[in-house]
Amino acid sequence: MYNLQFWLLCISNFLFSASFQMMIPELPDYLTAMGGKEHIGLIIALFTLTAGLSRPFSGKLTDTVGRVPVMAFGSLVCCVCSLFYPFVHVVWGFLLLRFLHGFSTGTKPTATAAYVADIIPENRRGEAAGMLGIFTATGMSIGPSIGSYLTLWFGINPMFYVASAFALISILILLNMKETLVDKQPFSLKLFKISRRDIFEPRVLSVFIVMFCVSFSSGVILTLVPDMSKTLGIGNKGLFFTVYTVASLLIRVFASKSSDIHGRVPVLIISTVILAIGMTILGLTQSPLGFWAAAILFGFSWGLNTPTLTAWAIDLSHPDYRGRALATMYIALEAGIGVGAWWSGWWYQGDVHKMPFAFFISAVLAVVSLGYLLWWKRTNRVLA
């Protein structure tokens, strides 16, 4: 089942995710040094806003122009934007660059998921999504630590250059991959004309709701955890991301087939319970021990729910509109992360005493997601 094309896709995803993730722990201090501390919530919010806005376009282009060109474009944006960070020294310029950088994750993941759906049998999609997720999560795991170490040893500018190099190699790998879309259309500006049905795929409404609720916590963590690390005396602000991603990898290794065997919804119910517990612990803890425990639980949750939600979206979608369905799922992902990042940054304002409430709100939304999944399972027994 896993041919050369699949492994090339995995390696490309590893490099791509490491590229944009390695700078995350360092960007709050970078923006603060410019005088923009009150805007740290926008670091993630603007990035995800653009990603969300570009999803309908990436979904349509994935279903018309092809999977590979859209993936290559996403990596190209990541490569170019990373090169420009060292030359931006004003707050508005930095925020504009973050806005443009979001086009990368707004395009590549959509086409990647569609590519996997094309080459993997239906009864193995959960397993394949988990395997791809291992490479993606590994990149997201080592990226923050590499970024922090590069910044400590050489300064922040070399870190940006390394991030750009990772994205460039990702592009080179993609150029050697075979296109899987059969009925391709030549690229045309007319394809950027988006109708209402191109924006949202109603077949995956359930996936949209769950994804939004659970991804809110990611926005909160991306915004607040770097400062929380400093408060707890943890020098490397990327270690939380490393720990939760390693936990995510472990659960994918041992449970990648679980949703193929037991069903998508039962696995999602378990993952939302774990997420609620992890975010509650993060809100209550005042020690590194609780901090690391929350990171592990958060990783377990994401290691279960991200491949399962992807497989569920593909299950519910029409084969001709997989790109649109997956784009809808990713719109929910970006919206949840963006809203979580913006709101937590607005709420936090540099006051560490306000952090716990943001984590508790994340736990509440996880419980809301759990309630919806229980209702869905009860009313859709055959499909669950």
LUMBAPA-410718 format. One record per residue (C-alpha): residue number from 0; chain; x negated, y, z negated; residue in one letter. Coordinates in steps of 0.1 Angstrom, whole numbers. Layout:
<nodes>
     n   chain       X       Y       Z   res
   NUM       A       X       Y       Z     A
...
</nodes>
This chain:
<nodes>
     n   chain       X       Y       Z   res
     0       A       0       0       0     M
     1       A     -28      24      -8     Y
     2       A     -46      30      25     N
     3       A     -74      54      33     L
     4       A     -50      83      40     Q
     5       A     -36      79       5     F
     6       A     -70      80     -11     W
     7       A     -80     110       9     L
     8       A     -49     128      -2     L
     9       A     -57     119     -38     C
    10       A     -92     133     -36     I
    11       A     -79     165     -19     S
    12       A     -54     169     -47     N
    13       A     -80     164     -73     F
    14       A    -102     192     -59     L
    15       A     -72     215     -53     F
    16       A     -58     212     -88     S
    17       A     -93     217    -104     A
    18       A     -98     248     -83     S
    19       A     -68     268     -94     F
    20       A     -67     254    -130     Q
    21       A    -104     260    -139     M
    22       A     -99     297    -142     M
    23       A     -67     297    -164     I
    24       A     -84     297    -198     P
    25       A    -106     326    -189     E
    26       A     -81     349    -172     L
    27       A     -65     364    -203     P
    28       A     -98     377    -216     D
    29       A    -107     388    -180     Y
    30       A     -75     408    -178     L
    31       A     -79     422    -213     T
    32       A    -113     435    -204     A
    33       A     -97     456    -177     M
    34       A     -73     470    -202     G
    35       A     -43     448    -193     G
    36       A     -38     428    -225     K
    37       A      -1     436    -226     E
    38       A       3     420    -191     H
    39       A     -12     385    -200     I
    40       A      22     369    -195     G
    41       A      21     380    -159     L
    42       A     -10     359    -152     I
    43       A      11     328    -149     I
    44       A      45     345    -142     A
    45       A      33     363    -110     L
    46       A      15     331     -98     F
    47       A      46     310    -102     T
    48       A      69     337     -88     L
    49       A      51     336     -54     T
    50       A      50     299     -55     A
    51       A      87     297     -61     G
    52       A      95     323     -34     L
    53       A      74     304      -9     S
    54       A      90     270     -16     R
    55       A     119     273       9     P
    56       A      94     282      36     F
    57       A      70     254      27     S
    58       A      99     230      27     G
    59       A     111     240      61     K
    60       A      76     241      76     L
    61       A      69     207      61     T
    62       A      99     192      78     D
    63       A      92     209     112     T
    64       A      55     218     117     V
    65       A      41     189      97     G
    66       A      27     178      63     R
    67       A     -10     183      70     V
    68       A      -9     219      82     P
    69       A      11     230      52     V
    70       A     -13     213      28     M
    71       A     -43     228      45     A
    72       A     -27     263      43     F
    73       A     -22     259       5     G
    74       A     -59     250       0     S
    75       A     -70     278      22     L
    76       A     -51     304       1     V
    77       A     -67     290     -30     C
    78       A    -102     292     -14     C
    79       A     -98     328      -2     V
    80       A     -82     342     -34     C
    81       A    -108     326     -57     S
    82       A    -135     345     -37     L
    83       A    -118     378     -43     F
    84       A    -115     378     -81     Y
    85       A    -151     390     -87     P
    86       A    -143     421     -66     F
    87       A    -112     432     -85     V
    88       A    -117     455    -115     H
    89       A     -84     472    -120     V
    90       A     -52     458    -135     V
    91       A     -29     463    -105     W
    92       A     -54     447     -82     G
    93       A     -58     417    -104     F
    94       A     -20     412    -107     L
    95       A     -16     416     -69     L
    96       A     -43     389     -64     L
    97       A     -25     366     -88     R
    98       A       7     372     -69     F
    99       A     -10     362     -36     L
   100       A     -28     332     -52     H
   101       A       6     317     -59     G
   102       A      12     309     -22     F
   103       A     -13     280     -28     S
   104       A       8     260     -52     T
   105       A      39     271     -33     G
   106       A      29     251      -2     T
   107       A       5     223      -8     K
   108       A      24     202     -34     P
   109       A      56     203     -13     T
   110       A      38     188      17     A
   111       A      18     164      -4     T
   112       A      49     149     -20     A
   113       A      65     145      14     A
   114       A      34     129      28     Y
   115       A      34     103       0     V
   116       A      71      96       6     A
   117       A      63      89      43     D
   118       A      36      63      36     I
   119       A      49      46       5     I
   120       A      78      20       3     P
   121       A     109      32     -16     E
   122       A     105       7     -44     N
   123       A      70      18     -51     R
   124       A      74      56     -51     R
   125       A      73      60     -89     G
   126       A      40      40     -90     E
   127       A      25      60     -61     A
   128       A      35      93     -75     A
   129       A      19      82    -108     G
   130       A     -13      72     -90     M
   131       A     -15     105     -71     L
   132       A      -7     123    -104     G
   133       A     -38     106    -120     I
   134       A     -60     124     -95     F
   135       A     -41     157     -98     T
   136       A     -41     155    -136     A
   137       A     -78     147    -137     T
   138       A     -85     178    -117     G
   139       A     -63     198    -140     M
   140       A     -80     182    -170     S
   141       A    -117     189    -161     I
   142       A    -110     222    -143     G
   143       A    -104     243    -175     P
   144       A    -134     228    -193     S
   145       A    -156     233    -162     I
   146       A    -144     269    -159     G
   147       A    -150     277    -195     S
   148       A    -185     261    -195     Y
   149       A    -195     279    -163     L
   150       A    -183     312    -178     T
   151       A    -203     305    -210     L
   152       A    -235     296    -192     W
   153       A    -235     317    -161     F
   154       A    -207     343    -164     G
   155       A    -172     344    -149     I
   156       A    -181     353    -113     N
   157       A    -199     320    -106     P
   158       A    -169     302    -120     M
   159       A    -147     319     -94     F
   160       A    -171     308     -66     Y
   161       A    -171     272     -78     V
   162       A    -133     273     -77     A
   163       A    -134     285     -41     S
   164       A    -159     258     -31     A
   165       A    -136     231     -46     F
   166       A    -107     244     -25     A
   167       A    -128     245       6     L
   168       A    -138     208       3     I
   169       A    -101     200      -2     S
   170       A     -94     216      32     I
   171       A    -122     197      49     L
   172       A    -107     164      36     I
   173       A     -72     173      49     L
   174       A     -85     180      84     L
   175       A     -94     143      86     N
   176       A     -60     130      77     M
   177       A     -33     117     101     K
   178       A       0     136     104     E
   179       A      30     115      93     T
   180       A      59     137     106     L
   181       A      71     121     138     V
   182       A      93     148     154     D
   183       A      70     178     150     K
   184       A      78     213     164     Q
   185       A      52     238     175     P
   186       A      46     266     150     F
   187       A      68     297     157     S
   188       A      77     328     137     L
   189       A     113     318     141     K
   190       A     107     290     116     L
   191       A     103     317      89     F
   192       A     140     325      93     K
   193       A     155     310      62     I
   194       A     192     302      58     S
   195       A     210     296      26     R
   196       A     208     258      30     R
   197       A     170     260      35     D
   198       A     166     274       0     I
   199       A     184     248     -21     F
   200       A     191     211     -16     E
   201       A     223     203     -36     P
   202       A     215     166     -36     R
   203       A     187     172     -62     V
   204       A     206     195     -85     L
   205       A     201     171    -114     S
   206       A     163     171    -108     V
   207       A     164     209    -106     F
   208       A     181     213    -140     I
   209       A     158     189    -158     V
   210       A     126     202    -142     M
   211       A     134     238    -151     F
   212       A     141     229    -188     C
   213       A     109     209    -193     V
   214       A      86     231    -173     S
   215       A      94     261    -195     F
   216       A      71     247    -221     S
   217       A      42     247    -196     S
   218       A      45     284    -191     G
   219       A      45     290    -228     V
   220       A      14     268    -233     I
   221       A      -5     283    -204     L
   222       A       1     318    -218     T
   223       A      -4     313    -255     L
   224       A     -27     283    -261     V
   225       A     -59     301    -251     P
   226       A     -53     327    -279     D
   227       A     -41     300    -302     M
   228       A     -74     281    -296     S
   229       A     -93     312    -307     K
   230       A     -71     316    -338     T
   231       A     -79     281    -349     L
   232       A    -116     285    -343     G
   233       A    -119     263    -312     I
   234       A    -145     279    -290     G
   235       A    -137     263    -256     N
   236       A    -102     276    -247     K
   237       A     -98     249    -220     G
   238       A    -101     219    -244     L
   239       A     -63     218    -251     F
   240       A     -57     214    -214     F
   241       A     -83     186    -212     T
   242       A     -68     167    -241     V
   243       A     -33     168    -228     Y
   244       A     -43     159    -193     T
   245       A     -64     129    -205     V
   246       A     -33     118    -225     A
   247       A     -12     123    -193     S
   248       A     -37     101    -174     L
   249       A     -35      73    -199     L
   250       A       2      72    -199     I
   251       A       2      72    -161     R
   252       A     -22      42    -160     V
   253       A       0      21    -183     F
   254       A      34      33    -173     A
   255       A      32      44    -137     S
   256       A      56      16    -126     K
   257       A      81      22    -155     S
   258       A     106      43    -136     S
   259       A     105      18    -106     D
   260       A     114     -10    -131     I
   261       A     137       7    -157     H
   262       A     151      36    -137     G
   263       A     143      73    -134     R
   264       A     167      86    -160     V
   265       A     158      63    -189     P
   266       A     121      72    -185     V
   267       A     130     109    -184     L
   268       A     150     105    -216     I
   269       A     120      92    -234     I
   270       A      97     119    -220     S
   271       A     120     147    -231     T
   272       A     121     134    -266     V
   273       A      83     133    -267     I
   274       A      82     168    -254     L
   275       A     106     181    -280     A
   276       A      85     165    -308     I
   277       A      52     178    -294     G
   278       A      64     214    -290     M
   279       A      79     214    -325     T
   280       A      46     202    -340     I
   281       A      28     229    -320     L
   282       A      51     255    -336     G
   283       A      46     242    -371     L
   284       A       9     235    -371     T
   285       A     -18     257    -386     Q
   286       A     -47     233    -382     S
   287       A     -67     218    -353     P
   288       A     -53     183    -362     L
   289       A     -17     193    -354     G
   290       A     -30     212    -324     F
   291       A     -46     181    -309     W
   292       A     -16     159    -318     A
   293       A       7     183    -299     A
   294       A     -17     183    -269     A
   295       A     -15     145    -268     I
   296       A      23     144    -271     L
   297       A      26     171    -244     F
   298       A       4     151    -221     G
   299       A      24     119    -227     F
   300       A      55     137    -218     S
   301       A      42     153    -186     W
   302       A      25     120    -176     G
   303       A      60     104    -176     L
   304       A      82     131    -163     N
   305       A      64     146    -134     T
   306       A      60     114    -112     P
   307       A      94     103    -123     T
   308       A     111     136    -113     L
   309       A      93     135     -80     T
   310       A     104      99     -73     A
   311       A     140     108     -84     W
   312       A     141     138     -60     A
   313       A     130     116     -31     I
   314       A     156      90     -41     D
   315       A     184     115     -40     L
   316       A     173     133      -9     S
   317       A     181     127      28     H
   318       A     151     114      47     P
   319       A     153     143      72     D
   320       A     152     169      45     Y
   321       A     126     155      21     R
   322       A     106     187      23     G
   323       A     136     208      14     R
   324       A     145     185     -15     A
   325       A     110     185     -29     L
   326       A     108     223     -24     A
   327       A     139     226     -45     T
   328       A     123     206     -72     M
   329       A      92     227     -71     Y
   330       A     113     259     -72     I
   331       A     126     247    -106     A
   332       A      90     239    -117     L
   333       A      78     273    -108     E
   334       A     108     291    -122     A
   335       A     105     272    -155     G
   336       A      68     279    -158     I
   337       A      72     315    -147     G
   338       A     100     323    -170     V
   339       A      83     306    -199     G
   340       A      50     325    -192     A
   341       A      67     359    -188     W
   342       A      90     355    -218     W
   343       A      63     342    -241     S
   344       A      39     369    -231     G
   345       A      66     396    -236     W
   346       A      75     381    -270     W
   347       A      39     375    -282     Y
   348       A      23     409    -276     Q
   349       A      -9     398    -293     G
   350       A       9     390    -326     D
   351       A      -1     354    -337     V
   352       A      28     353    -361     H
   353       A      52     353    -332     K
   354       A      37     322    -315     M
   355       A      57     295    -334     P
   356       A      91     308    -322     F
   357       A      80     305    -285     A
   358       A      71     269    -291     F
   359       A     104     262    -309     F
   360       A     124     277    -280     I
   361       A     105     252    -257     S
   362       A     115     224    -279     A
   363       A     152     235    -278     V
   364       A     151     235    -240     L
   365       A     137     200    -241     A
   366       A     166     190    -262     V
   367       A     190     206    -237     V
   368       A     174     186    -210     S
   369       A     178     154    -231     L
   370       A     215     162    -236     G
   371       A     220     166    -198     Y
   372       A     202     134    -190     L
   373       A     223     114    -215     L
   374       A     255     129    -200     W
   375       A     242     121    -164     W
   376       A     234      86    -174     K
   377       A     268      80    -188     R
   378       A     286      94    -157     T
   379       A     263      79    -131     N
   380       A     256      44    -144     R
   381       A     248      29    -110     V
   382       A     223      56     -99     L
   383       A     206      60    -133     A
</nodes>
